[in-house]
Amino acid sequence: MNDFLNNWKLILLLCLTLGLAPFFPEPHLWGKLKWVAGGAVGMEAMDWFDLIFHGFPFLLLIRKSLLSVLKK
């Protein structure tokens, strides 16, 4: 499990696929973030789960980046 959380290639692949899917008309995560920035009016539990699901790869990427910078 630790290898999964620290594998740059896998994390980048997840960000580009799961993190941004569906790609058209705009990335799903981007739409959810705009919705939250607009006050999250009308967001239901499924929408919040969806935000976390699509945002998790980017959280892994931020975590891995911070660990790499702090390690140096």
Secondary structure as GFF3:
##gff-version 3
##sequence-region A 1 72
A	DSSP	alpha_helix	2	5	.	.	.	ID=ss1
A	DSSP	alpha_helix	8	16	.	.	.	ID=ss2
A	DSSP	alpha_helix	28	37	.	.	.	ID=ss3
A	DSSP	alpha_helix	45	71	.	.	.	ID=ss4
###
